[in-house]
Amino acid sequence: MWGIDCVQTGGSSGGGFLANFDASTGGGYLVGNISVSAGSNEYHPYLGNEALSLYQQAGS
């Protein structure tokens, strides 16, 4: 789990976090999702190579 110093508004749970986001194309890589908040921080699981492999297998 990794965290950020920010708390999203209600209803944002499960929303994605993207790396290398390009606003002009809407592209990026999903690396986590909004999961748990504590105080003024939120904590998110990091989706690594195992998640990428599962995604690729599901698309086959």
C-alpha positions in Angstrom: 0.0 0.0 0.0 1.2 3.5 -0.7 -0.4 6.8 0.4 -1.0 10.3 -0.7 -1.7 13.4 1.3 -5.2 14.0 0.0 -8.7 12.8 0.8 -11.2 12.4 -2.1 -14.9 13.1 -1.8 -17.6 10.6 -1.1 -18.2 8.1 -3.9 -14.6 8.1 -5.2 -13.8 4.7 -3.6 -12.5 2.2 -6.2 -11.6 5.0 -8.6 -8.3 4.5 -10.5 -4.9 6.1 -10.2 -3.0 6.5 -13.5 0.7 6.9 -14.2 1.9 8.6 -17.4 -1.6 10.2 -17.9 -1.9 12.2 -21.1 -4.8 14.6 -20.9 -4.9 15.1 -24.6 -5.6 11.4 -25.3 -7.0 10.2 -22.0 -4.3 7.4 -22.0 -2.3 6.2 -19.0 -1.5 3.1 -17.0 -3.7 2.0 -14.1 -1.4 1.6 -11.1 -3.8 1.6 -8.1 -7.3 2.5 -6.9 -8.7 4.6 -4.1 -9.1 2.3 -1.1 -8.7 3.5 2.5 -8.6 7.0 4.1 -7.1 7.8 7.5 -7.0 11.4 8.7 -5.8 13.5 5.8 -4.2 10.6 3.9 -5.5 7.9 1.5 -3.9 4.6 1.0 -4.0 2.6 -2.2 -2.8 -0.9 -3.3 -0.1 -0.7 -5.9 -1.0 -2.8 -9.0 2.2 -4.3 -10.2 3.4 -6.9 -12.7 1.0 -9.6 -11.3 -2.0 -7.4 -12.0 -0.6 -6.7 -15.5 -0.1 -10.4 -16.2 -3.7 -11.1 -15.1 -5.1 -8.3 -17.3 -3.1 -9.6 -20.3 -4.3 -13.2 -19.7 -8.0 -12.1 -19.4 -7.7 -10.3 -22.7 -6.5 -13.4 -24.5 
